[in-house]
Amino acid sequence: MSYVDGFVIAVPRANKQAFIDHARMADGMFLEMGALRVLECWGDDVPLGKVTDFKGAVKATDDEEVVFSWIEWPDKATRDAAFEKMMSPTFEDPRMDHAKNPMPFDGKRMIFGGFVPVVTMEK
């Protein structure tokens, strides 16, 4: 069964292209480690909620846009192996080097989690 990692971040609108460049560089690594696909989605219609919403979840400011992203893996074991490799003290990849590919957003405000699909419908 597939496995999905989901992410929500706030990115300064002025950093949109830097975010795209950063994602293109880093996301290839996930594919090489077994991910089936990676989607990076720039906010287009992200309304404010009455109780909570995406913007509030990541404390987005007026000059930031919400980005909703996910990585689809063939299974949790593949995902866990990839994350174990990336978190290893000996792991080195220039795509994850903050000096060579700096994050164009505040990573401390990222929300993320791993999810098991319970309903999948495709056309």
C-alpha positions as CSV (number, residue, x, y, z in Angstrom):
1,M,0.0,0.0,0.0
2,S,1.3,3.5,-0.9
3,Y,2.4,6.0,1.7
4,V,2.2,9.8,1.6
5,D,4.2,12.5,3.3
6,G,2.4,15.9,3.4
7,F,3.8,19.3,3.9
8,V,2.4,22.8,4.3
9,I,4.7,25.9,4.4
10,A,4.6,29.6,4.1
11,V,6.8,31.0,1.4
12,P,7.5,34.7,0.7
13,R,5.9,35.6,-2.6
14,A,9.1,37.3,-3.6
15,N,10.8,33.9,-3.2
16,K,8.4,32.0,-5.5
17,Q,11.1,31.2,-8.2
18,A,13.7,30.5,-5.6
19,F,11.2,28.0,-4.0
20,I,10.6,26.4,-7.4
21,D,14.4,26.1,-8.0
22,H,15.0,24.7,-4.5
23,A,12.2,22.1,-5.0
24,R,13.4,21.0,-8.4
25,M,16.8,20.4,-7.0
26,A,15.8,18.7,-3.8
27,D,12.8,16.7,-5.1
28,G,14.9,14.7,-7.6
29,M,16.6,13.1,-4.6
30,F,13.2,11.7,-3.3
31,L,12.6,10.2,-6.7
32,E,16.0,8.6,-6.7
33,M,15.3,7.2,-3.2
34,G,12.1,5.5,-4.4
35,A,9.3,8.1,-4.3
36,L,6.7,7.7,-7.1
37,R,6.0,11.4,-7.4
38,V,6.4,14.7,-5.7
39,L,3.9,17.6,-6.0
40,E,4.7,21.2,-5.0
41,C,1.6,23.3,-5.2
42,W,1.6,27.1,-4.9
43,G,-1.5,28.6,-3.2
44,D,-4.1,30.0,-5.6
45,D,-7.4,29.9,-3.7
46,V,-6.5,29.6,0.0
47,P,-9.3,31.3,2.0
48,L,-9.2,32.4,5.6
49,G,-11.3,30.1,7.8
50,K,-13.6,31.0,10.8
51,V,-11.8,28.6,13.2
52,T,-8.6,27.6,11.5
53,D,-7.0,27.5,8.0
54,F,-3.8,26.8,6.1
55,K,-2.5,30.3,6.5
56,G,-3.0,30.2,10.3
57,A,-1.5,26.7,10.6
58,V,1.9,28.0,9.2
59,K,1.5,31.6,10.5
60,A,1.7,33.0,7.0
61,T,2.1,36.8,6.8
62,D,0.5,39.1,4.3
63,D,3.6,38.8,2.0
64,E,3.6,35.0,2.0
65,E,1.8,32.3,0.1
66,V,0.9,28.9,1.3
67,V,2.5,25.9,-0.4
68,F,0.9,22.5,-0.1
69,S,3.2,19.6,-1.1
70,W,3.3,15.9,-0.9
71,I,5.5,12.9,-1.7
72,E,3.9,9.7,-2.7
73,W,5.9,6.5,-1.9
74,P,5.2,2.9,-3.0
75,D,5.0,2.0,0.7
76,K,6.1,3.1,4.2
77,A,9.2,0.9,4.2
78,T,10.6,2.7,1.1
79,R,9.8,6.1,2.8
80,D,11.4,5.0,6.1
81,A,14.5,3.8,4.3
82,A,14.9,7.1,2.4
83,F,14.4,9.2,5.6
84,E,16.8,7.0,7.6
85,K,19.4,7.5,4.8
86,M,18.9,11.3,4.7
87,M,19.0,11.6,8.5
88,S,22.3,9.6,8.7
89,P,25.2,11.7,10.0
90,T,27.2,10.4,7.0
91,F,24.6,11.4,4.4
92,E,26.0,14.1,2.0
93,D,24.1,15.4,-1.0
94,P,24.6,18.9,-2.4
95,R,20.9,19.2,-3.0
96,M,20.4,19.1,0.8
97,D,23.4,21.4,1.5
98,H,21.8,24.6,2.9
99,A,24.8,26.6,1.7
100,K,24.3,25.4,-1.9
101,N,20.5,25.1,-1.9
102,P,19.2,27.4,0.9
103,M,15.5,27.0,1.9
104,P,13.7,30.1,0.7
105,F,11.2,29.8,3.6
106,D,11.1,29.5,7.4
107,G,11.4,25.7,8.0
108,K,10.4,26.1,11.6
109,R,6.8,26.9,10.5
110,M,6.5,23.9,8.2
111,I,3.8,21.4,9.2
112,F,4.3,17.8,8.0
113,G,3.3,14.3,8.6
114,G,3.1,10.8,7.1
115,F,-0.3,9.4,6.0
116,V,-1.7,6.0,5.0
117,P,-4.2,6.4,2.2
118,V,-7.6,5.0,3.1
119,V,-9.5,5.9,-0.1
120,T,-8.0,6.2,-3.5
121,M,-10.1,7.0,-6.6
122,E,-8.7,7.5,-10.1
123,K,-10.2,8.1,-13.5
